[in-house]
């Protein structure tokens, strides 16, 4: 099983220069490969006997046309940049993404990728240094958590910080849980998640949006300052870096919180039921769009799904039209028409059995029962 881990790096000044060159070379090769792809495809359209463009053919063409200065660059970067272009076209052909575009020098994502060619391609020295071919060792801020074979590593730069994302082939039995407990998870804005389990225990995970409000205000302050500065000035770049670091800090706080919640869920419950929320549709609500985007519902679902594969859990998605908030968890009565709960109604009152219960807890119980019926 493949698993990923992202670690911050602490490169020295010499390595930083090499990384900057590597990022630029990766962008250069990607753009050159995209141009080559277009030329090859136009020739194929005029003469169908000629070869269709593939990332391997493009890669071989670029290797045969290398300039002198390219010989000093890592050969793996050319391979991976062409492979990335091939993946972009595959996504385009599957209608998942748009036609690949040339990468901008100003707004580019600073990344380069290395793969395992042999035992010496990617090495971890003394547990805390990353060693790549022809480069000095790069210090890592933490050790790898997982044992296994490193298949590839992507180096990236964000807000003047450097990161390494490792893909590790680890033992499939590394993550296993022994219980067969059920849990229903209801997501919300004021309370991020309400969980109800097989033992009828209910607990809440509060939203951290309020705690992050001072940082969001700081973002507004930085944006106002940035708009007043000349784009070509040094002060503009300094303020831009500060803004990027603030965004990164907020993202790290949010993801850390979501990681803790989802890890706790998958390590304690075998069967977890969540709602199949239409997040893109919910974002169209002008009154709630900001709160929904800051709650990271989609990221929560992604974390839960990939961790469930690691731990061998079963994640069930209740039908998008399943009225978890309108069903009485006690008698099964469904509120309809004028009795339906509004968003402002926080207490569920059953018109049939008289049951009164918190709206979110009622929804979590219904989701748990949905999962139990699905498995049963």
WOBEL-V59828 format. One record per residue. N is the residue number from 1. PSI is psi in whole degrees, 0 to 359 (NA if undefined). OMEGA is omega in degrees with one decimal (NA if undefined). NEAR is the number of other ideal C-beta (glycine too) atoms within 12 Angstrom. Layout:
# WOBEL-V59828
n:psi:omega:near
N:PSI:OMEGA:NEAR
N:PSI:OMEGA:NEAR
This chain:
# WOBEL-V59828
n:psi:omega:near
1:138:179.6:23
2:138:180.0:21
3:149:-177.0:28
4:149:173.4:26
5:134:-179.5:27
6:129:-176.3:28
7:138:176.8:32
8:142:-179.2:25
9:158:176.3:33
10:74:-178.3:21
11:152:174.5:30
12:177:-174.3:17
13:322:179.4:11
14:315:-179.6:14
15:326:177.5:27
16:319:177.8:23
17:318:178.3:15
18:321:178.7:27
19:320:177.7:36
20:318:176.6:22
21:321:-179.4:24
22:319:177.9:39
23:315:-179.8:32
24:320:-179.8:26
25:322:178.4:35
26:317:177.3:40
27:317:179.9:30
28:314:-179.6:28
29:319:-179.9:41
30:314:-179.7:42
31:320:179.0:27
32:321:179.4:29
33:322:178.4:42
34:318:177.1:31
35:319:178.2:24
36:321:179.5:29
37:315:-179.4:34
38:318:179.3:22
39:315:-179.3:19
40:322:-179.3:27
41:321:177.3:24
42:321:176.8:15
43:323:178.4:19
44:322:178.9:18
45:321:179.0:14
46:326:-178.3:11
47:97:-176.6:12
48:347:177.8:10
49:341:179.6:9
50:163:-176.2:15
51:145:171.2:17
52:151:177.3:21
53:134:171.3:30
54:161:-176.9:24
55:333:178.9:31
56:317:178.4:20
57:319:177.7:25
58:317:-179.8:36
59:314:-178.9:31
60:322:177.6:20
61:316:-179.0:25
62:325:178.5:33
63:326:-179.1:24
64:345:-178.1:13
65:22:-177.9:17
66:138:174.2:20
67:167:-174.7:16
68:318:-177.0:8
69:336:-179.4:11
70:339:-178.5:23
71:339:179.6:13
72:348:-177.5:15
73:161:178.7:30
74:126:-179.1:31
75:333:179.9:25
76:329:-177.7:32
77:322:176.9:40
78:315:-179.8:37
79:312:-174.4:31
80:327:178.3:33
81:319:177.2:43
82:322:177.6:35
83:320:177.2:28
84:321:177.5:33
85:319:177.6:39
86:320:177.8:27
87:322:178.9:22
88:319:178.6:26
89:324:176.6:31
90:318:177.5:17
91:324:178.4:16
92:317:-179.7:18
93:330:177.9:17
94:2:179.2:11
95:31:176.9:10
96:327:-179.3:12
97:175:-178.6:14
98:174:178.7:12
99:135:-178.1:17
100:141:179.5:27
101:161:174.5:19
102:143:-179.8:21
103:134:-179.6:28
104:142:178.4:12
105:327:-177.8:15
106:317:-172.8:12
107:24:-176.4:11
108:155:171.3:23
109:119:-176.4:21
110:97:179.2:30
111:154:168.8:29
112:149:-171.4:41
113:143:177.8:36
114:144:-178.9:39
115:166:-179.4:28
116:108:177.7:24
117:323:175.2:19
118:186:-176.7:12
119:344:-175.9:12
120:358:-177.4:15
121:310:179.8:27
122:118:-178.0:33
123:149:172.9:25
124:115:-177.3:31
125:129:176.9:18
126:21:176.6:12
127:353:-175.2:16
128:9:178.1:18
129:136:175.6:26
130:128:-179.8:39
131:119:177.1:25
132:157:-176.2:36
133:130:173.8:24
134:12:177.7:18
135:157:173.9:31
136:165:177.1:21
137:143:178.3:21
138:125:-177.7:33
139:137:177.2:24
140:147:-177.8:30
141:341:177.9:19
142:168:-179.4:19
143:161:174.3:18
144:135:-178.6:30
145:336:-170.2:20
146:142:177.1:24
147:143:179.3:17
148:193:-178.5:22
149:128:178.0:24
150:117:-178.0:35
151:322:176.9:24
152:163:178.3:28
153:134:177.9:37
154:122:177.7:37
155:132:-179.5:42
156:160:178.0:26
157:130:178.9:29
158:127:179.6:25
159:46:178.2:23
160:19:175.5:21
161:148:-176.7:26
162:140:-177.2:33
163:152:174.1:33
164:123:177.5:40
165:114:-176.5:28
166:139:168.7:37
167:117:-173.2:26
168:132:174.5:29
169:105:-174.9:19
170:173:-178.1:23
171:131:-178.0:16
172:333:-177.8:15
173:11:-177.2:11
174:323:-179.9:19
175:114:177.1:23
176:142:173.5:16
177:150:-170.7:25
178:342:-174.8:12
179:170:177.8:19
180:39:-176.3:20
181:151:176.2:29
182:153:175.2:36
183:141:172.9:45
184:134:-176.0:45
185:118:178.0:49
186:123:-178.5:42
187:144:178.8:41
188:182:-177.4:34
189:306:179.7:30
190:316:172.8:25
191:115:-173.4:28
192:314:-178.8:34
193:136:172.1:42
194:127:-175.0:39
195:133:173.3:39
196:130:-174.7:37
197:183:-176.0:32
198:330:-179.4:25
199:10:179.8:15
200:26:172.0:18
201:138:178.7:20
202:131:175.8:27
203:158:-173.4:24
204:149:170.3:22
205:113:-176.4:27
206:152:175.6:19
207:147:179.8:29
208:15:-178.9:27
209:317:-178.3:27
210:321:-179.5:17
211:335:-177.3:16
212:355:-178.0:26
213:317:177.2:17
214:325:178.9:16
215:323:176.7:26
216:323:177.2:25
217:324:178.7:14
218:325:177.1:20
219:315:177.9:26
220:320:179.4:16
221:314:179.4:18
222:321:179.8:25
223:321:177.8:20
224:318:178.1:14
225:320:-178.0:19
226:323:-178.0:24
227:340:-177.7:15
228:354:-174.4:14
229:154:178.1:20
230:132:-175.7:13
231:333:-177.3:14
232:1:-176.2:10
233:162:178.7:13
234:325:179.5:12
235:326:177.5:16
236:315:-179.7:19
237:322:178.4:19
238:313:-179.6:17
239:322:178.2:25
240:319:177.9:27
241:318:177.3:21
242:318:179.8:24
243:317:179.4:28
244:319:179.2:24
245:324:179.0:22
246:317:176.2:28
247:318:179.7:24
248:320:179.4:24
249:316:178.6:23
250:315:179.6:28
251:319:-179.8:23
252:320:178.8:22
253:315:-179.0:23
254:313:-177.1:30
255:324:177.3:22
256:317:178.9:18
257:316:179.5:29
258:323:177.7:32
259:317:-179.5:25
260:318:-179.5:21
261:309:-175.6:37
262:323:177.6:38
263:320:177.5:25
264:321:-179.2:25
265:309:-175.0:37
266:337:-179.9:34
267:351:-178.4:26
268:342:-176.1:28
269:134:-179.2:39
270:320:-177.2:28
271:120:-176.5:35
272:130:179.3:48
273:130:176.9:43
274:167:176.8:43
275:145:175.0:37
276:79:-173.8:23
277:139:174.0:30
278:79:-173.3:18
279:318:-179.3:24
280:324:177.2:13
281:323:179.6:14
282:329:-178.7:25
283:346:178.7:20
284:347:175.5:13
285:111:-174.0:17
286:330:-176.9:10
287:333:-174.0:13
288:353:-172.2:22
289:318:-178.4:18
290:316:-179.4:17
291:321:-179.6:26
292:316:-179.9:30
293:325:-179.9:21
294:341:179.2:29
295:341:176.7:35
296:52:178.1:34
297:316:-177.6:35
298:318:178.9:23
299:320:176.2:26
300:314:-179.5:36
301:318:179.5:29
302:314:178.6:20
303:315:-177.5:31
304:321:-177.2:39
305:315:-177.0:24
306:329:177.3:24
307:331:178.0:32
308:328:176.9:30
309:325:179.1:19
310:319:-174.7:31
311:354:-179.8:32
312:28:178.1:23
313:170:173.2:34
314:118:177.1:26
315:122:179.0:37
316:135:177.5:32
317:119:175.7:25
318:145:179.5:32
319:143:-176.7:17
320:333:-178.3:15
321:9:176.9:11
322:118:-174.2:27
323:69:-175.3:26
324:330:-178.8:41
325:343:-174.7:34
326:353:-178.8:27
327:137:175.2:32
328:122:-179.1:30
329:349:-178.4:35
330:313:-175.8:20
331:350:178.2:18
332:5:179.2:20
333:141:-179.9:22
334:124:177.4:22
335:134:-177.7:26
336:160:176.0:13
337:238:-174.1:9
338:345:179.7:8
339:349:-175.9:18
340:143:177.2:18
341:139:172.1:29
342:170:178.7:14
343:330:-178.5:16
344:344:179.6:10
345:117:-176.1:18
346:355:178.7:22
347:131:177.9:17
348:126:177.4:38
349:114:-177.7:23
350:131:-179.8:24
351:352:-177.3:20
352:307:-176.1:17
353:354:178.4:15
354:11:-179.4:13
355:131:175.6:22
356:127:-174.9:18
357:153:176.4:28
358:136:-175.3:26
359:314:-176.3:33
360:322:178.0:38
361:319:177.7:35
362:317:179.7:38
363:319:179.7:40
364:319:178.2:43
365:316:179.7:38
366:322:177.8:37
367:321:177.2:43
368:314:179.7:38
369:324:176.7:32
370:314:179.0:35
371:320:179.9:36
372:321:176.3:27
373:321:-178.8:18
374:315:179.7:21
375:319:-175.9:20
376:NA:NA:11
